[in-house]
Amino acid sequence: MVHQEKLSSLEKLSCRSCRNISESVFSCFFSFKNILKLDIFNTNFTGEGLSAVKEELSNLQDICLRGCNNLTDEGLKQVLR
């Protein structure tokens, strides 16, 4: 991502109803170490592939997963670890 360095200090991100965001972009969001709040309400987020970045989630305090109908059981496990 071209602007990833500029976004690395981002603390809050809302992607509500952004249904065209790919799983790899979600993984990029989770790699931002300062993310405190992530709202991915009503997206195609599955949670798959988070194991690679789960150590980066230590600062995450709030995540909205409501309406993420593609969230898999395994993906939810990755989010909750």
Secondary structure as GFF3:
##gff-version 3
##sequence-region A 1 81
A	DSSP	alpha_helix	4	7	.	.	.	ID=ss1
A	DSSP	beta_strand	12	14	.	.	.	ID=ss2
A	DSSP	alpha_helix	23	30	.	.	.	ID=ss3
A	DSSP	beta_strand	37	39	.	.	.	ID=ss4
A	DSSP	three_ten_helix	50	52	.	.	.	ID=ss5
A	DSSP	three_ten_helix	54	59	.	.	.	ID=ss6
A	DSSP	beta_strand	62	64	.	.	.	ID=ss7
A	DSSP	alpha_helix	73	80	.	.	.	ID=ss8
###
